[in-house]
Amino acid sequence: MLLNAVETALMNNPLRTAIQRHFEAPRLCAMGGPLAGGRALEVGCGRGIGVELLLDHFGAERVDAFDLDPRMVARAGRRLRHREGVRLWVGDATEIEAPDASYDAVFDFGIVHHVPRWRIALREIHRVLRPKGRLYAEEVFESLITDPLWRRVLEHPQTDRFDHDGFRDALADEGFNVVATRTLWNRFGWFVADRKAA
């Protein structure tokens, strides 16, 4: 689902960029290691900050990225116009426009919790990863999404949400081997998981 105006503002400001660059990406890299080349996909690229991190911080050689919001894809295109090895498109996490086993890594910087049919998104991520490919995910848990205060401000699907164990178990159900997890205040979680070898 598309972000509402409040969350769009929250996700597109210097503070969010600083958190992503100096906290979230380093945490995921420490948990799962750098890529040292290869092809990566970002699910829900927003204005392109994550793509820059995949190239500069994680060491991806090529990055594909999509977002449900055409305005965000346009902003990312402007931001990344001088970067080589980047391909952007408007797309849906439940129908990723990529062949099976296309990517060495997939990145989810807080997108799957926006997807009403989030298990299908995990299935699609698994499908496009190569055997032994790695998922890096940062996610928001049900306890924040359904909090009465945040429900007034942010717009998220309210049914069939997940906590740490629910997301971890869903990854395992889809054929991932969960390598590492971290949580913060039972509101946020970080996950690294590998697609099992064929």
C-alpha positions in Angstrom: 0.0 0.0 0.0 1.1 3.5 -0.7 2.4 5.7 2.2 0.1 8.4 3.5 1.3 12.0 3.5 2.7 11.8 7.1 4.7 8.7 6.5 6.0 10.0 3.2 7.3 13.1 5.0 8.8 10.9 7.8 10.6 8.6 5.2 11.9 11.5 3.0 13.8 13.7 5.4 17.5 14.1 6.5 16.8 12.4 9.9 15.5 9.2 8.2 18.4 9.3 5.8 20.9 9.6 8.7 19.2 6.7 10.6 19.3 4.5 7.5 23.0 5.4 6.7 24.4 5.3 10.2 22.3 2.8 12.1 20.2 0.4 9.9 22.6 -0.3 7.1 25.6 -0.8 9.4 23.6 -3.1 11.6 22.4 -5.2 8.7 25.9 -5.3 7.3 27.4 -6.4 10.6 24.7 -9.1 10.9 25.0 -10.4 7.3 28.3 -9.1 5.9 28.9 -7.1 2.7 28.2 -8.4 -0.8 31.6 -7.8 -2.5 30.0 -7.5 -5.9 27.0 -9.3 -7.3 23.5 -8.2 -8.2 21.1 -6.9 -5.5 17.4 -5.9 -5.4 15.8 -3.3 -3.2 12.1 -3.9 -2.5 10.5 -0.4 -2.1 13.3 1.9 -3.1 11.6 5.2 -2.1 13.8 8.1 -3.3 16.9 6.0 -3.8 18.8 6.2 -0.5 18.9 2.5 -0.1 20.2 2.0 -3.6 23.1 4.2 -2.8 23.8 2.2 0.4 23.8 -1.1 -1.6 26.3 0.3 -4.0 28.5 2.2 -1.5 28.2 0.4 1.8 27.3 -3.2 0.9 29.5 -3.3 -2.2 26.9 -4.5 -4.8 28.0 -4.2 -8.4 24.5 -3.8 -9.8 21.3 -2.8 -8.1 17.7 -3.2 -9.4 15.0 -1.5 -7.4 11.3 -0.8 -7.5 8.6 1.0 -5.6 4.8 1.0 -5.8 4.7 4.8 -5.9 5.7 6.3 -9.3 6.6 9.6 -7.7 9.2 7.9 -5.6 10.6 6.0 -8.6 10.9 9.4 -10.4 12.7 10.9 -7.4 15.1 7.9 -7.2 15.7 8.2 -10.9 16.8 11.8 -10.5 18.9 11.1 -7.5 20.6 8.1 -9.2 20.9 9.4 -12.8 24.7 9.5 -12.7 25.1 6.1 -11.0 26.1 3.1 -13.2 24.6 -0.4 -12.7 21.2 0.8 -11.5 17.8 -0.1 -12.9 14.5 1.3 -11.5 10.8 0.5 -12.1 7.4 0.9 -10.7 6.4 -2.5 -9.2 4.7 -4.5 -6.5 6.4 -6.7 -3.9 3.8 -9.5 -4.5 4.6 -9.7 -8.2 8.3 -8.9 -8.6 9.2 -8.4 -12.3 12.3 -10.5 -12.3 13.1 -14.1 -13.4 13.6 -16.8 -10.8 17.0 -16.9 -9.1 18.1 -13.4 -10.4 19.7 -11.9 -7.3 22.6 -12.5 -5.0 20.8 -10.4 -2.3 17.5 -8.7 -1.7 17.0 -5.8 0.7 13.9 -4.8 2.6 14.3 -1.5 4.4 10.9 -1.5 6.2 8.6 -2.3 3.3 7.1 -5.7 3.9 4.9 -4.5 6.8 3.2 -2.2 4.3 2.1 -5.2 2.2 -1.4 -6.6 3.1 -0.4 -10.0 1.6 3.1 -9.9 3.1 3.6 -13.7 3.0 3.3 -13.5 -0.8 6.0 -10.8 -0.8 8.3 -13.1 1.1 7.5 -15.9 -1.4 8.4 -13.6 -4.2 11.6 -12.5 -2.6 12.6 -16.1 -2.1 11.8 -16.9 -5.7 14.0 -14.1 -7.1 17.0 -15.0 -4.9 19.6 -17.4 -6.1 20.2 -20.5 -4.0 22.3 -19.3 -1.0 21.3 -15.8 -1.9 20.7 -13.5 1.1 17.8 -11.4 2.4 18.6 -8.4 4.5 15.4 -7.1 6.2 14.6 -4.3 8.6 10.9 -4.4 9.7 8.3 -2.8 11.9 6.3 -5.1 14.2 2.6 -5.4 15.0 3.0 -3.7 18.4 3.8 -0.4 16.7 1.5 -0.8 13.7 -1.6 -1.4 15.9 -0.7 1.1 18.6 -3.7 3.5 19.0 -1.5 6.6 18.7 0.4 5.5 15.6 -2.8 4.2 14.0 -4.1 7.8 14.0 -1.0 9.1 12.3 0.2 6.3 10.0 -1.7 4.2 7.6 -0.8 0.5 7.6 -2.7 -2.8 7.1 -4.1 -3.7 10.5 -4.8 -7.4 10.2 -2.4 -10.3 9.9 0.6 -8.4 11.1 3.7 -10.0 12.6 6.0 -9.8 15.6 9.6 -11.0 15.6 8.7 -14.7 15.9 6.0 -14.4 13.3 8.3 -12.9 10.7 11.1 -15.3 11.5 8.7 -18.3 11.3 7.3 -17.0 8.0 10.8 -16.8 6.5 11.4 -20.4 7.5 8.1 -21.5 6.0 9.1 -19.9 2.7 12.4 -21.9 2.6 14.8 -19.4 4.2 17.5 -20.3 6.7 17.4 -17.5 9.2 21.0 -16.5 10.0 20.6 -13.7 12.5 18.0 -11.5 14.1 17.9 -8.4 16.3 15.0 -6.5 17.9 14.5 -3.0 19.4 11.8 -2.4 22.0 9.7 -5.2 20.5 8.8 -2.6 17.8 11.5 -3.0 15.2 13.5 -6.0 13.9 16.4 -6.8 11.7 16.7 -10.2 9.9 19.3 -11.8 7.8 18.2 -15.0 6.0 19.6 -17.2 3.2 17.7 -19.0 0.5 18.5 -22.7 1.1 20.7 -24.4 -1.5 18.7 -26.2 -4.2 
